Amino acid sequence: MTSLVATGHPLQRAGAWATAVIAEREDPSRVSVADLDTVASILAADVLAAAAAPKDTSRYDWWKVLFALYPNSKATHSKRPSDPDVLRPEIERLFAPDLSDAGMMRPCTFCTVGTAVVWAKSNLPLFDTSKALNTLPPGVPGWPVCRGCRIAMWALPYGAWVTAGSATVLSCEKDAAEREFARRNVWRARRVMQAGFTGMPAGTRPELVVLTALRDATDGLCATTLWSFKNDNQDPWLRVTRTRRAVPAFLAAVDGNAPLRRGWQLLSLALNRYDSQGRIAASGSGEAARLLFEAEDGRSRPLLGQLHRVLADADGAWSVTDREALVRLAFTYAEEVFGMETDLEPVATLIAEWIARGTSPRGRLAEYRKAALSDYQLGSLLVQAYTRLQLDGNKTPLAGPELWKPLIRRQPRAWEQRMLLFARVSVMLQQRGVVVGGKETDPEQERKIQELVDRPAFAEVRDDEYDGYHDYEMEQA
């Protein structure tokens, strides 16, 4: 029996990987009893330093992290001793070896290893609430938790992407990606302890850390799940988001193709958010990464939807090259992630011809913008365009009603196809010289974009670039 097991529970598993990273082992199964002793000492030292830290110091930020996960623990309680030496025995007792009293042994809640130690909500995030009653077996004062899992549950914030009020952990089909996610977050946790959240990059998001880990550590298909949660006594919550298994194939396609990298970087630039001083408050690269994750409750923005908004913005100013890159990104995502194989060229040509030949192309374009995502309105517009071009004596064959059906019927992926159709029409119009918010290429802006295109598409801010950034709390749904 190993000293530590990475189980299927997402919080325990994240902590197990963090323990392995801190102990400098390849995976949790290689963590020895001596390694657990070392990690327990590190945890105790960090907890005591945070518990005794003055509120105006950066070290106190780590106490905020602990309070968000373990609000009733000895380390975070409002009446905790201010002297770390007084608190030390209580903290070290959390990670002490199990007793060998066989009569008290019960299987661990997480890994089934025998243990005599039981824990409740004060030491376990997302276990029970202050309002829960009768959730434990009769006569059991808490959940049995073995030493390895107790250490893992308190190593959790090291392996999670944390803010001052929440944490996010990763579940993945590839162990290498979970390890890479934990490795990056252990480094980040050390940074928080040293410099506080003010030393973190603006707008860094866990989704970007995941995409970087997937790009670096996986090949082939791989599904991932992010578990974001808050564990305070007033309003605990859990939010689950997932990527589709084909997302790594999309990442590889973007990273290996210059036009697709250009499209991704343009989308990221469009999603940058700035504060009143003109500084980046939310990094567009993190916001773009978030679009690849779908919320379990359906409350998430899809990538194709965001690309549609960017391309349909009446005030948007994209050169032909930039618009083509964004459209290519949309079609590649639909093909790689959804498996969509669509030939929208004939229908797009019909709409583009109708718009371009009008006495007021801008007016017809505005009419199409309004109808683009509605099955009924798009169907009416296609009838109007088809009829008008026929009456005008159009010489070339026109896309007839048989080709419209996948777009205007309520069937799977019809909404996505309508967005892709708009994307293709917008490129056609700009190529024909019809004004859709285009602009002349600015040489300086082009140079900056090209610098981004030459970099990996899913790169985090480098470790040596962290200084000088201000904090941005993770926006929660």
C-alpha positions in Angstrom: 0.0 0.0 0.0 1.4 3.4 -1.0 1.6 6.3 1.4 -0.6 8.5 -0.8 -3.2 7.7 -3.4 -4.7 10.1 -6.0 -8.4 9.2 -5.8 -11.3 10.2 -8.0 -12.4 13.0 -5.7 -11.3 16.2 -7.5 -10.2 18.1 -4.3 -8.3 15.2 -2.9 -6.7 14.4 -6.2 -5.6 18.0 -6.7 -4.0 18.0 -3.3 -2.3 14.6 -4.0 -0.7 16.0 -7.1 0.4 19.1 -5.2 1.9 16.9 -2.5 3.9 15.0 -5.2 5.1 18.3 -6.7 6.2 19.7 -3.4 7.9 16.4 -2.6 9.5 16.5 -6.0 8.1 13.1 -7.0 6.8 12.1 -10.4 3.3 11.2 -9.2 1.5 10.6 -5.9 2.1 6.9 -5.9 5.9 7.6 -5.4 5.4 9.7 -2.3 7.0 8.0 0.7 6.3 8.2 4.4 9.4 10.4 4.7 8.0 12.6 1.9 4.8 13.0 3.8 6.8 14.1 6.9 8.6 16.7 4.8 5.4 18.1 3.2 3.6 18.1 6.6 6.4 20.3 8.0 6.1 22.7 5.0 2.3 22.9 5.3 2.5 23.5 9.1 5.2 26.3 8.7 3.2 28.0 5.9 -0.1 27.8 7.9 1.5 29.2 11.0 3.1 32.0 9.1 -0.2 33.0 7.5 -2.2 32.7 10.7 0.2 35.0 12.5 0.7 37.5 9.7 -0.4 41.1 10.2 -3.3 42.2 8.0 -1.3 44.8 6.1 1.3 42.3 4.8 1.5 40.1 1.7 1.7 37.0 3.8 -1.8 37.7 5.1 -3.1 37.0 1.5 -2.3 33.3 2.1 -4.4 33.4 5.2 -7.3 34.7 3.0 -6.8 31.6 0.8 -6.9 29.3 3.8 -10.0 31.1 5.2 -11.9 30.6 1.9 -11.3 26.8 2.1 -11.2 26.1 5.9 -13.2 28.9 7.5 -13.7 27.0 10.8 -10.2 25.6 11.3 -7.8 26.4 14.1 -5.7 28.3 11.7 -8.4 30.7 10.4 -10.7 31.1 13.4 -11.1 34.7 14.6 -10.1 33.7 18.1 -6.9 31.8 17.0 -3.8 32.6 19.1 -1.6 35.4 17.7 1.6 33.5 18.9 2.5 30.8 16.3 4.2 28.7 19.0 0.9 28.4 20.9 -0.9 27.4 17.8 1.8 25.0 16.5 0.7 21.9 18.4 -2.9 22.2 17.0 -1.6 22.5 13.4 1.0 19.8 13.6 -1.7 17.5 15.1 -3.6 17.8 11.8 -0.9 16.0 9.9 0.4 13.6 12.6 0.8 9.9 11.8 -2.3 7.7 12.4 -2.6 5.8 15.7 -2.3 2.0 15.4 -5.4 1.3 17.6 -7.2 -1.3 15.4 -10.4 -1.0 17.4 -10.8 2.6 16.2 -9.9 2.0 12.6 -12.4 2.9 9.8 -11.8 3.1 6.1 -10.7 6.5 4.8 -13.5 8.4 3.1 -11.3 9.0 0.0 -8.9 6.0 -0.4 -10.3 3.4 2.1 -7.0 3.1 4.0 -7.7 2.3 7.6 -7.5 5.4 9.9 -8.6 6.3 13.4 -8.8 10.1 12.6 -12.1 11.7 11.7 -12.5 15.2 10.3 -15.6 17.4 9.8 -16.2 20.7 7.9 -13.7 22.7 9.9 -10.8 20.9 8.1 -12.5 19.6 4.9 -13.6 22.0 2.1 -17.1 21.3 0.7 -17.9 18.7 3.3 -21.2 19.4 5.1 -22.4 23.0 5.8 -23.3 24.8 9.0 -27.0 24.0 8.1 -26.6 20.3 7.4 -27.9 17.7 9.9 -27.6 13.9 10.1 -25.3 13.5 7.2 -22.9 11.2 9.0 -23.5 7.6 10.3 -24.8 7.4 13.8 -22.1 7.8 16.4 -19.5 9.0 13.9 -18.2 12.5 14.8 -16.7 13.2 11.4 -15.4 11.7 8.1 -12.5 9.2 8.5 -9.5 10.6 6.7 -6.1 8.9 6.6 -2.8 10.8 7.0 -2.0 10.9 3.3 -5.4 12.3 2.4 -5.3 14.8 5.3 -2.1 16.2 4.0 -3.5 16.2 0.5 -6.6 18.1 1.5 -4.4 20.8 3.0 -2.0 20.8 0.1 -5.1 21.5 -2.0 -4.6 25.3 -2.2 -1.0 24.7 -3.5 -2.3 22.6 -6.4 -5.3 24.8 -7.1 -5.6 28.1 -8.9 -6.6 30.3 -6.0 -7.9 33.8 -5.3 -8.5 35.5 -2.0 -12.0 33.9 -1.9 -12.1 30.8 -4.1 -10.2 27.9 -5.6 -10.2 26.0 -8.9 -8.9 22.5 -9.4 -8.5 20.3 -12.5 -9.7 16.8 -13.3 -8.2 15.5 -16.5 -7.9 12.2 -18.5 -4.2 12.8 -18.8 -2.0 12.6 -15.6 0.7 14.7 -17.3 -1.7 17.6 -17.6 -2.9 17.3 -14.0 0.8 17.3 -12.9 1.6 20.4 -15.0 -1.4 22.2 -13.7 -0.3 21.4 -10.1 3.3 22.4 -10.8 2.3 25.8 -12.2 0.0 26.4 -9.3 2.5 25.4 -6.6 4.9 28.0 -8.1 2.0 30.6 -8.0 1.2 29.7 -4.4 4.7 30.5 -3.4 4.5 33.8 -5.2 1.3 34.7 -3.4 3.0 33.9 -0.1 5.9 36.1 -1.0 4.3 39.1 -2.8 0.6 38.7 -2.2 -2.0 38.9 -5.0 -0.7 42.3 -6.0 2.3 40.5 -7.5 0.1 38.4 -9.8 -0.5 39.2 -13.5 -3.6 41.2 -14.4 -6.5 38.9 -15.3 -4.7 35.6 -15.2 -7.3 32.8 -15.3 -7.2 29.1 -14.5 -8.5 28.3 -18.0 -5.3 29.6 -19.6 -3.2 27.6 -17.2 -5.2 24.5 -18.2 -4.8 25.2 -21.9 -1.0 25.6 -21.5 -0.9 22.4 -19.6 -2.9 20.6 -22.2 -0.7 21.9 -25.0 2.5 20.9 -23.2 1.5 17.6 -21.7 -1.0 15.8 -23.9 -1.6 14.4 -27.3 -4.8 13.1 -28.9 -8.2 13.4 -27.3 -8.5 14.5 -23.7 -11.5 15.8 -21.7 -10.9 18.2 -18.7 -13.1 19.5 -15.9 -12.6 22.6 -13.8 -14.1 22.6 -10.3 -14.3 26.2 -9.0 -15.6 26.6 -5.4 -16.0 28.8 -2.4 -16.3 27.2 1.1 -17.2 30.0 3.5 -20.0 29.7 6.1 -22.3 32.2 4.5 -22.7 31.3 0.8 -20.6 28.3 -0.4 -20.9 27.5 -4.1 -19.5 25.1 -6.7 -19.2 25.8 -10.4 -18.2 23.1 -12.9 -17.0 23.7 -16.4 -15.7 21.3 -19.0 -13.9 21.1 -22.3 -14.8 18.7 -25.0 -12.4 15.8 -25.7 -11.4 17.3 -29.1 -10.1 20.6 -27.7 -6.4 19.4 -27.6 -6.7 18.8 -31.4 -8.0 22.4 -31.8 -5.1 23.7 -29.6 -2.6 21.8 -31.8 -4.1 23.1 -35.0 -4.0 26.7 -33.8 -0.5 26.5 -32.4 0.8 25.0 -35.6 -0.8 27.4 -38.1 0.1 31.1 -38.4 -3.3 32.3 -39.7 -5.1 30.5 -36.9 -2.6 31.9 -34.3 -3.3 35.3 -35.7 -7.1 34.8 -35.3 -6.6 33.6 -31.7 -4.4 36.6 -30.8 -6.9 39.0 -32.5 -9.7 37.6 -30.5 -7.6 37.9 -27.3 -6.8 41.5 -28.0 -10.5 42.2 -28.7 -11.3 40.8 -25.2 -8.8 42.8 -23.2 -10.6 44.9 -20.5 -9.1 48.0 -19.1 -9.5 50.0 -15.8 -10.0 53.7 -15.5 -6.2 54.3 -15.7 -6.0 52.4 -19.0 -4.2 49.4 -17.5 -5.3 45.9 -18.4 -7.8 44.7 -15.8 -8.7 41.5 -17.5 -6.3 39.8 -19.9 -8.0 38.9 -23.2 -5.9 35.8 -23.4 -7.5 34.5 -20.3 -10.9 35.5 -21.4 -10.4 33.8 -24.7 -9.3 30.6 -23.0 -12.4 30.7 -20.9 -14.5 30.4 -24.1 -13.3 26.8 -24.6 -15.0 25.7 -21.3 -18.7 24.9 -21.1 -20.5 25.4 -17.8 -22.4 22.5 -16.4 -25.4 24.8 -15.8 -25.3 26.2 -19.3 -24.2 29.7 -18.1 -21.1 30.1 -20.3 -20.1 32.0 -23.4 -19.3 29.7 -26.4 -16.3 30.5 -28.6 -18.3 30.7 -31.8 -20.8 33.1 -30.2 -18.0 35.4 -29.1 -16.4 35.3 -32.6 -19.8 36.1 -34.1 -20.1 39.2 -31.8 -16.6 40.3 -32.7 -17.2 39.9 -36.5 -20.8 41.4 -36.3 -19.8 44.5 -34.3 -21.1 47.4 -36.5 -18.2 49.5 -35.2 -15.6 46.8 -35.6 -12.6 47.6 -37.6 -10.9 44.6 -39.2 -8.6 44.5 -42.2 -9.4 41.8 -44.8 -6.5 39.7 -43.5 -7.6 40.0 -39.9 -11.2 39.2 -40.7 -10.1 36.1 -42.7 -8.0 34.9 -39.8 -11.0 35.2 -37.4 -13.3 33.4 -39.7 -10.8 30.7 -40.3 -10.5 30.3 -36.5 -14.3 29.9 -36.3 -14.5 27.2 -39.0 -11.5 25.3 -37.6 -13.1 25.2 -34.1 -16.4 23.9 -35.6 -14.6 21.3 -37.6 -12.1 20.1 -34.9 -14.3 20.3 -31.8 -17.9 19.7 -33.1 -17.0 17.6 -36.1 -19.0 19.9 -38.4 -18.5 19.6 -42.1 -20.4 22.3 -43.8 -20.3 23.8 -47.3 -21.8 27.3 -46.7 -20.2 28.9 -49.8 -23.3 28.8 -52.1 -25.6 30.3 -49.5 -23.0 32.8 -48.4 -22.6 33.9 -52.0 -26.3 34.4 -52.4 -26.5 36.7 -49.4 -23.3 38.6 -50.3 -24.6 39.1 -53.9 -27.9 40.4 -52.5 -26.2 42.9 -50.1 -23.6 44.1 -52.7 -26.1 44.7 -55.4 -28.5 46.8 -53.3 -28.8 50.6 -53.6 -27.9 50.7 -49.9 -25.5 47.9 -49.0 -25.1 49.2 -45.5 -28.9 49.0 -45.0 -29.0 45.4 -46.3 -26.1 44.5 -44.2 -27.8 45.9 -41.1 -30.9 43.9 -42.0 -28.8 40.7 -42.3 -27.1 41.4 -39.0 -30.5 41.5 -37.3 -31.7 38.3 -39.0 -28.4 36.3 -38.9 -29.1 34.1 -35.8 -32.9 33.6 -36.1 -34.1 30.6 -38.1 -37.3 32.3 -39.1 -35.8 35.7 -39.9 -32.9 34.2 -41.8 -35.4 32.1 -43.8 -37.4 35.1 -44.7 -34.3 37.1 -45.7 -33.1 34.2 -47.9 -36.4 34.1 -49.7 -36.2 37.9 -50.2 -32.6 37.7 -51.5 -33.3 34.8 -53.8 -36.4 36.4 -55.3 -34.7 39.8 -55.8 -31.7 38.4 -57.6 -33.9 36.3 -59.9 -36.0 39.3 -60.8 -32.8 41.3 -61.4 -31.8 38.7 -64.0 -28.9 37.1 -62.2 -26.9 35.0 -64.6 -25.2 32.6 -62.2 -27.0 29.7 -60.4 -28.4 30.7 -57.0 -28.4 28.5 -53.8 -32.0 27.3 -53.6 -34.2 26.3 -50.7 -32.7 22.8 -50.5 -29.4 24.3 -49.4 -31.1 26.6 -46.8 -32.7 23.7 -44.8 -29.7 23.0 -42.5 -29.7 26.7 -41.5 -33.3 27.5 -40.9 -34.6 24.2 -39.4 -34.5 23.6 -35.7 -31.9 20.9 -35.7 -28.6 20.2 -34.0 -25.8 22.7 -34.8 -28.1 24.9 -36.9 -27.3 27.9 -34.6 -23.6 27.3 -35.0 -24.0 27.0 -38.8 -25.9 30.4 -38.9 -22.9 32.0 -37.1 -20.4 30.4 -39.5 -22.6 31.6 -42.4 -22.4 35.2 -41.2 -18.7 34.9 -40.7 -18.2 33.7 -44.3 -20.5 36.5 -45.7 -18.6 39.2 -43.8 -15.3 38.1 -45.5 -16.9 37.9 -48.9 -18.3 41.4 -48.5 -15.0 42.9 -47.4 -13.2 41.1 -50.2 -15.6 42.8 -52.7 -15.0 46.2 -51.2 -18.4 46.5 -49.4 -17.8 48.4 -46.2 -18.4 46.2 -43.1 -16.3 48.2 -40.7 -13.0 47.6 -42.4 -9.9 49.7 -42.0 -6.5 50.3 -43.5 -3.7 48.3 -41.9 -1.7 50.3 -39.4 2.0 49.3 -39.8 2.7 49.7 -36.0 -0.4 47.7 -35.1 0.5 45.0 -37.6 4.0 44.8 -36.1 2.6 44.2 -32.6 0.1 41.6 -33.9 2.9 39.8 -35.8 5.0 39.6 -32.6 2.0 37.9 -30.9 1.5 35.5 -33.8 5.1 34.5 -33.6 4.6 33.3 -30.0 2.7 30.2 -28.9 -1.0 30.8 -28.9 -1.8 29.5 -25.4 1.2 30.9 -23.4 0.9 32.2 -19.9 2.8 35.2 -18.7 6.3 34.0 -18.0 7.6 33.6 -14.4 10.0 36.5 -14.9 7.2 38.8 -16.1 5.1 38.6 -13.0 6.5 41.7 -11.3 4.7 45.0 -12.0 1.2 43.6 -12.6 -1.7 44.5 -10.4 -4.3 42.0 -9.1 -7.5 41.1 -10.7 -10.0 38.9 -8.9 -11.5 36.0 -10.8 -14.9 36.9 -12.1 -17.5 34.4 -10.9 -20.8 33.5 -12.5 
